[in-house]
Amino acid sequence: MKTKKWPFAYVGIITAITYIPILLTVVYSFNASKISSVWGGFSLEWYRELFRDRDLGEALVNSLILAFLSCLSAAVVGTTGALGMYRWKSRLNDAVAMVSMLPIMIPEIILGMVFLSVFSLMNLPFGMLTLVIAHTAFCIPYVYSMVSTRLVGMDKSLEEAALDLGASPFRVFWDVTFPTILPGILSGVMLAFAMSFDDVVISIFVTGSKVNTLPVKIYTKLKTGVTPEVNALAAVMLAVTIALIAASAAVGNWTNRSERRQIKSQEKENV
Amino acid sequence: MGNKSSPKTRPPWLLLAPMYAFTILFVALPILYMFLLSFLTRAEVWGVEFQFTLANYKRILEPLYLDTFLESFRLALISTALVALIGYPYGYFMAKMSPAWKKRMLLLIMIPFWTSALIRLYGWIIVFRSNGVLDSLLMGLHITGEPLKLLYTYPAVVVGMVYALLPFMILAVYSSAEKMDWSLVEAARDLGASSRLAFWTVTFKMTLPGLLSGVVLTFIPSMGLFFIADLLGGNKIVLVGSVIQEQLTKGRNQPFAAALSAVLMVLTVLMIRLYRRITGASKLEGLV
């Protein structure tokens, strides 16, 4: 088959377009002029203003705490859930698994609405607690599905062999099962972290007046008239994103390697 | 279904408990409450009165709200069609690249995907703003004589939607094209099929689950993404999502917001079921 050039051109052009708005925000973050359509020379003014902004700093800390707590609880619930459902198959499990996936299947606004009404029914004070519950709900599906995919791909005979050789169930879990699912947990948590850290729609509904998350803060800033500070924030967040993706790529490589190892051992078996 | 390899195992309740408890308490019951709420009456000042009514659903049928539903549907349809047109070839070509390029492209897609959605939208505000980047470019090239004032128009909202949802489509198509057995295409070609015929009879059919999954993943969120319409469309374009938000905050009418959400939810579930019917797949392709 001869390789054509135009598919590459097509993919290249579309990709370039998706980067235009991102690069623009970075370019304008160094703009001395306050009006974003005018180029007034190079300046670091907005970065200075960004790092002086107490409210934004507080919102950032809130977002980090929120993402950390929701990912932690999602990691525990999702991983134990995937393990439990793998050990014991039943219709009931299928139903629970399906319902647990709903938070990432239905439009976000419904989830926000649902939590707002339930939390006000329960008289829970709107703030970090309500945020964590809501975010955990949509973080679990990522961890759960990543871990169950790993479990389905796991060679069951490994666990059995370890048990036959006299290893305690705990030992089997620690030495056989856990290393297999760890990449799944990590990539699930990373996805969940990104989703939690970026969420506006659900957070707007379940946050109180005192607790702002970063996206909620940015949203209000964008609605009430933009300050070039947002550009600087965009540039900083982009840098952090790229660093995080590099980290996740490293984990991905690791996942691939262990997958390859698994495939290799299966191939050997077939021979 | 019992576990054949080890029939003695009892349900590992300790492992299952957190998942069961959380799902029932914070997903299943709240959603049921939403459906209940949609049949209740709004209290005079604040909150809800437990009095059965169908008024909320009747209100949805009022022209004002029915139009909003239709308008959201139209915008979702246009966005989804554009996303499919742009995203399908993208995902398909990506699947045909060398492993090294696949990796690079996935990274390139992931970076905007992981950057804050709001900040990416803000980039489009810079582009579309009156006398903004696009206007300056077009006027500089003498294509247009005066600012187009594209911000706060329908096309701007469509661009924002397409932009936000494109990665879902690309990843869905890519993951199904990636798994495809390309030797089938070669076989079809060897048997004398033209490359176009081979594409439609083999490739397209085999990547259809990915495409449909992408359609579901695009269409469903686009009904509710009120903040895109809000930031790029000003107050001109009102979506179901915007109405729900308004009813909850300014309107303080939880039951009506619940009724709107319930309708949206039923539509969503119907779409997912339709998807499963057509493709026979239990999971959406490309989703996590």
Contacts between the chains, C-beta under 8 A, distances in Angstrom:
chain1	res1	chain2	res2	distance
A	7	B	89	7.6
A	7	B	93	3.9
A	7	B	96	7.0
A	8	B	93	7.5
A	10	B	89	6.3
A	10	B	90	7.2
A	10	B	93	6.4
A	11	B	90	5.8
A	11	B	93	5.3
A	11	B	94	6.4
A	11	B	105	6.9
A	14	B	86	6.4
A	14	B	90	5.7
A	15	B	105	7.5
A	15	B	108	5.6
A	15	B	109	7.7
A	18	B	112	5.3
A	18	B	163	6.9
A	18	B	166	7.1
A	19	B	112	6.8
A	20	B	123	7.1
A	20	B	127	6.9
A	21	B	120	5.5
A	21	B	121	7.8
A	21	B	122	7.6
A	21	B	123	2.3
A	21	B	124	5.0
A	21	B	126	7.1
A	21	B	127	6.2
A	21	B	163	7.5
A	22	B	111	7.9
A	22	B	112	6.0
A	22	B	115	6.2
A	22	B	119	7.7
A	22	B	120	6.2
A	22	B	123	5.7
A	23	B	123	7.9
A	24	B	123	5.0
A	24	B	126	5.0
A	24	B	127	6.6
A	24	B	133	6.3
A	25	B	119	6.2
A	25	B	122	6.1
A	25	B	123	4.8
A	25	B	126	6.8
A	28	B	126	6.3
A	36	B	126	5.4
A	36	B	129	7.0
A	36	B	132	7.2
A	37	B	126	7.9
A	37	B	129	6.3
A	37	B	131	4.8
A	37	B	132	5.1
A	37	B	133	7.3
A	37	B	135	7.9
A	37	B	136	6.8
A	76	B	18	6.5
A	77	B	18	4.5
A	77	B	19	5.5
A	77	B	22	5.3
A	78	B	19	7.4
A	80	B	14	8.0
A	80	B	15	4.7
A	80	B	16	7.5
A	80	B	17	7.9
A	80	B	18	5.4
A	80	B	19	6.5
A	81	B	15	7.3
A	81	B	16	6.7
A	81	B	18	6.6
A	81	B	19	2.9
A	81	B	20	7.9
A	83	B	12	7.6
A	83	B	15	5.1
A	84	B	11	7.7
A	84	B	12	4.9
A	84	B	13	7.9
A	84	B	14	7.9
A	84	B	15	3.2
A	84	B	16	3.8
A	84	B	19	6.7
A	85	B	16	7.0
A	85	B	19	7.5
A	87	B	3	7.6
A	87	B	9	6.3
A	87	B	12	5.0
A	87	B	15	7.0
A	88	B	3	6.7
A	88	B	9	6.2
A	88	B	10	7.6
A	88	B	11	4.5
A	88	B	12	5.9
A	88	B	16	7.3
A	89	B	1	5.3
A	89	B	2	7.5
A	89	B	3	5.6
A	90	B	1	6.8
A	90	B	11	7.4
A	91	B	1	7.4
A	93	B	16	7.6
A	96	B	19	6.6
A	96	B	20	5.8
A	96	B	23	5.3
A	96	B	24	7.7
A	99	B	23	5.4
A	99	B	24	8.0
A	99	B	27	5.6
A	99	B	28	5.1
A	100	B	19	6.6
A	100	B	22	7.7
A	100	B	23	4.3
A	100	B	27	6.2
A	102	B	27	5.9
A	102	B	31	6.9
A	103	B	27	6.3
A	104	B	287	7.4
A	104	B	288	7.5
A	105	B	220	7.3
A	105	B	268	7.0
A	105	B	272	6.5
A	105	B	284	7.8
A	106	B	220	7.2
A	106	B	264	7.9
A	106	B	265	5.7
A	106	B	268	5.3
A	107	B	220	5.7
A	107	B	221	5.7
A	107	B	223	5.6
A	107	B	224	3.1
A	107	B	225	7.8
A	107	B	241	7.0
A	107	B	264	6.2
A	107	B	268	6.6
A	108	B	221	6.9
A	108	B	224	5.9
A	108	B	225	7.8
A	109	B	224	3.8
A	109	B	226	6.5
A	109	B	240	7.9
A	109	B	241	4.5
A	109	B	244	5.5
A	109	B	245	6.9
A	109	B	261	7.3
A	109	B	264	7.7
A	110	B	34	7.6
A	110	B	224	6.8
A	110	B	244	7.9
A	110	B	261	4.6
A	110	B	264	6.0
A	110	B	265	5.4
A	110	B	268	7.8
A	113	B	34	6.9
A	113	B	244	5.7
A	113	B	248	6.2
A	113	B	257	5.5
A	113	B	258	6.8
A	113	B	261	4.7
A	114	B	30	4.7
A	114	B	31	5.9
A	114	B	33	7.3
A	114	B	34	4.8
A	114	B	261	7.1
A	115	B	30	6.5
A	116	B	248	6.0
A	116	B	254	7.8
A	117	B	30	7.8
A	117	B	33	6.6
A	117	B	34	6.5
A	117	B	37	5.7
A	117	B	48	8.0
A	117	B	254	5.1
A	117	B	257	7.8
A	117	B	258	6.4
A	118	B	29	7.7
A	118	B	30	4.3
A	118	B	33	5.6
A	120	B	47	7.3
A	120	B	254	7.7
A	121	B	33	6.9
A	121	B	48	7.8
A	133	B	26	5.9
A	136	B	22	7.2
A	136	B	26	7.6
A	137	B	22	7.5
A	137	B	26	5.4
A	137	B	27	5.9
A	140	B	19	7.6
A	140	B	22	6.8
A	140	B	23	7.9
A	141	B	288	6.9
A	142	B	288	5.3
A	144	B	19	7.5
A	145	B	283	7.9
A	145	B	288	4.9
A	146	B	288	6.5
A	156	B	5	7.0
A	160	B	5	8.0
A	188	B	288	7.5
A	191	B	288	6.4
A	194	B	114	5.1
A	198	B	114	7.6
A	198	B	116	5.4
A	198	B	117	5.9
A	200	B	117	7.2
A	200	B	118	6.2
A	200	B	227	5.9
A	201	B	224	7.3
A	201	B	225	7.6
A	201	B	226	7.4
A	201	B	227	6.7
A	201	B	241	7.9
A	204	B	245	7.7
A	205	B	245	7.9
A	205	B	248	6.9
A	214	B	116	7.9
A	215	B	116	6.3
A	215	B	117	7.9
A	215	B	118	5.8
A	218	B	116	6.9
A	218	B	118	4.9
A	218	B	119	7.0
A	218	B	122	8.0
A	219	B	118	5.9
A	219	B	227	6.5
A	222	B	118	6.5
A	222	B	121	7.7
A	222	B	122	6.1
A	222	B	125	7.5
A	222	B	231	5.8
A	223	B	230	7.3
A	223	B	231	7.2
A	226	B	122	7.1
A	226	B	125	7.1
A	230	B	119	7.4
A	230	B	122	6.0
A	231	B	122	7.9
A	233	B	119	7.3
A	234	B	115	7.8
A	234	B	116	7.5
A	234	B	119	4.2
A	234	B	122	6.6
A	234	B	123	7.5
A	237	B	115	6.5
A	237	B	116	5.7
A	237	B	119	6.3
A	238	B	111	7.8
A	238	B	115	5.6
A	238	B	119	7.8
A	241	B	111	6.3
A	241	B	114	4.9
A	241	B	115	5.1
A	242	B	111	6.2
A	244	B	114	6.9
A	245	B	107	6.4
A	245	B	110	5.6
A	245	B	111	6.0
A	245	B	114	6.2
A	249	B	107	6.5
